[in-house]
C-alpha cells in the first residue's frame, strides 16, 4: 500500500529559508504554488517566473514577483528551479538551460507527469544534479492540494526541506520511498479529483432525474462531498473510514439499500481498475519519453 511506503507531512506551510525560487512555466499549478508561497510570507523578491504567454505573466506581475519570457534569465537566478511545463516540451526546455543547470547546480523540481529521473538525467547528460519528482493535484489552486514527492540521492536534507515547504504552502505532502510510487500517487490523488467530480456529477444528475431541481441537487451533492471529506479528515486517528461508513448505514435502512447496489456493481473493484489504468498510462508515457 502506498501509505506504508510514504511519510506523511502536516498541512502547515513552513518558510525556514529564503532561497531564490524560479518557475519555468507559469500555468495554473505554478500560479497556485507562487500564490501559496506569498500567502505564507515568502518574499516576492525571491520568486521568478518565465513563460512565453504574456497574458499569464501580466497576472503574475501583479504579485510583485520577477517575470520574464527568457527561461535562461530566470534559471540563472535560481537556487530552486521548478520545471512546471508539459512532459512533451520538458526535453526542449531542459536542453535550452542545461549549461546553466550544470554550472549553478540548483535543486530541480519536475512537475512533468511520466518523466522519470533517468530521463531527466539523460536530458542533462549528467546524473549528479539534485532532482525531485513531484505529483501535485489541482486542488492546490485552493490551498487544498495533495502532493507526492520523490528525491534522487543527490538531494540534501536542506533541499528536501525547501521542496516540502513549497508544496506544504498549498496542501499536504507525502514523501515516497520508491520512484515507482509516484505513478500510484498520480493515479490516486493526481487523477483523483476527476473521480470525485464524476461522482458529484452522477449524484446531481440522479437527483434531478428523481425530481429535485438542478440547483438543489447540485448544492446537496457538493455540500455532501465536502462534509464527508471533512469528517474523514477530522476523524483521522479516532475512527476509520470503514467505521464512518458504518455509522451512516443503519441495517435495513435507505443507505444500506443504496450501498447494496454499489456493492453488486463491484464499486470497489471498479475503482481499483480505474486507478490501475491511470497508473499504467503514466508508465506508458514514461517509456515513450524515455525512448525519444
Long-range contacts (C-beta under 8 A, 24 or more apart in sequence): 2-174, 2-176, 2-181, 2-184, 2-185, 2-188, 3-174, 5-176, 5-177, 5-178, 5-181, 6-148, 6-174, 6-175, 6-176, 6-177, 6-181, 7-174, 7-175, 8-172, 8-173, 8-174, 9-164, 9-168, 9-172, 9-173, 9-174, 9-175, 10-168, 10-172, 11-168, 11-171, 11-172, 12-168, 13-39, 13-40, 13-165, 13-168, 13-169, 13-170, 14-161, 14-164, 14-165, 14-168, 15-40, 15-41, 15-42, 15-165, 15-169, 16-161, 16-165, 17-158, 17-161, 17-162, 17-165, 18-42, 18-43, 18-46, 19-46, 19-79, 19-80, 19-162, 20-46, 20-47, 20-48, 20-77, 20-78, 20-79, 20-80, 21-46, 21-47, 21-48, 21-78, 21-79, 21-80, 21-81, 21-82, 21-166, 22-47, 22-48, 22-49, 22-50, 22-74, 22-75, 22-77, 22-78, 22-80, 22-81, 22-82, 22-106, 23-47, 23-48, 23-49, 23-50, 23-74, 23-82, 23-84, 24-49, 24-50, 24-71, 24-74, 24-75, 24-81, 24-82, 24-83, 24-84, 24-85, 24-93, 24-97, 25-50, 25-51, 25-82, 25-83, 25-84, 25-85, 25-93, 25-111, 26-50, 26-51, 26-53, 26-56, 26-57, 26-60, 26-67, 26-84, 27-51, 27-56, 27-84, 28-138, 28-141, 29-84, 29-111, 29-136, 29-138, 29-140, 30-82, 30-84, 31-56, 31-59, 31-60, 31-141, 32-140, 32-141, 32-145, 32-170, 33-82, 33-84, 33-136, 33-140, 33-166, 33-167, 33-169, 33-170, 34-60, 34-63, 34-65, 35-63, 36-140, 36-143, 36-166, 36-169, 36-170, 37-166, 37-169, 38-63, 38-65, 39-143, 39-169, 40-169, 42-169, 48-74, 48-77, 48-78, 49-74, 50-74, 71-96, 71-97, 72-96, 72-97, 72-100, 75-100, 75-101, 75-104, 75-106, 76-100, 76-104, 78-104, 78-106, 79-106, 79-107, 79-162, 80-106, 80-107, 80-109, 80-159, 80-162, 80-163, 80-166, 81-106, 81-107, 81-108, 81-109, 82-109, 82-111, 82-166, 83-108, 83-109, 83-110, 83-111, 83-112, 84-111, 85-111, 85-112, 86-112, 87-112, 87-113, 87-114, 87-115, 87-285, 87-289, 90-115, 90-120, 90-123, 90-289, 91-123, 91-289, 91-292, 94-120, 94-123, 94-124, 95-123, 98-123, 98-124, 98-125, 101-129, 102-126, 102-129, 105-129, 105-130, 106-130, 107-131, 107-132, 107-155, 107-159, 107-162, 107-163, 108-132, 109-134, 109-163, 109-166, 110-134, 111-136, 113-186, 113-190, 113-282, 113-285, 114-183, 114-186, 114-282, 114-283, 114-284, 114-285, 114-286, 114-288, 114-289, 115-285, 115-286, 115-289, 116-179, 116-286, 116-290, 117-150, 117-152, 117-179, 118-290, 119-286, 119-289, 119-290, 122-290, 128-154, 129-154, 130-154, 130-155, 130-156, 130-159, 131-155, 132-159, 132-160, 132-163, 133-179, 133-182, 134-163, 134-167, 135-182, 135-185, 135-186, 135-189, 135-190, 136-167, 136-170, 136-171, 136-190, 137-189, 137-190, 137-192, 137-193, 138-193, 139-171, 139-193, 140-167, 140-170, 140-171, 141-170, 143-169, 143-170, 143-171, 144-170, 144-171, 145-170, 145-171, 145-172, 146-171, 146-172, 146-174, 146-189, 146-192, 147-171, 147-172, 147-173, 147-174, 147-189, 148-173, 148-174, 148-175, 148-176, 148-181, 148-182, 148-185, 148-186, 148-189, 148-190, 149-173, 149-174, 149-175, 149-176, 150-175, 150-176, 150-178, 150-179, 150-181, 150-182, 151-175, 182-282, 183-279, 183-282, 183-283, 183-286, 184-275, 184-279, 186-278, 186-279, 186-282, 187-275, 187-276, 187-277, 187-278, 187-279, 187-282, 188-275, 190-278, 191-275, 191-278, 195-271, 195-274, 196-225, 199-225, 200-225
